[in-house]
Amino acid sequence: MTGTAEYSSIELTESQLAAIRHGEGPMLIIAGPGSGKTEVMTRRVSRLIHEEQINPEHILCITFTNKAADQLKDKIRDLVDTPKTFKVEGAL
């Protein structure tokens, strides 16, 4: 393997895939701008809801800014077809 892998037709690194597939408990993603944090978070939330059957009301995502939180909410809503709510907050 070359250090990257496919997940939902988007090429991700092994580290990104590990974050998406992270098991039980909270997870913290620390990475710079343009590194794929939002993609990883949206794919992780989708996996938790669809594969792990986690109630969306039990998922909390926290981003650095309200703008990033709004973008994350929109991307998750586009990816996850569920009437239930999940919580996304901006820290600033």
WOMO-V148734 format. One record per backbone hydrogen bond with DSSP energy under -0.5 kcal/mol. NH is the residue of the N-H (numbers start at 1). CO is the residue of the C=O. Records with the same first field share a line. If there is no record, write none. Layout:
BEGIN
NH = CO + CO
END
This chain:
BEGIN
5 = 12
7 = 10
10 = 7
12 = 5
14 = 3
17 = 13
18 = 14
19 = 15
20 = 16
21 = 17
22 = 19
30 = 28
35 = 32
40 = 36
41 = 37
42 = 38
43 = 39
44 = 40
45 = 41
46 = 42
47 = 43
48 = 44
49 = 45
50 = 46
51 = 47
52 = 47
54 = 48
58 = 55
59 = 56
61 = 87
63 = 89
69 = 65
70 = 66
71 = 67
72 = 68
73 = 69
74 = 70
75 = 71
76 = 72
77 = 73
78 = 74
79 = 75
80 = 76
81 = 79
82 = 80
87 = 59
88 = 86
89 = 61
91 = 63
92 = 64
END
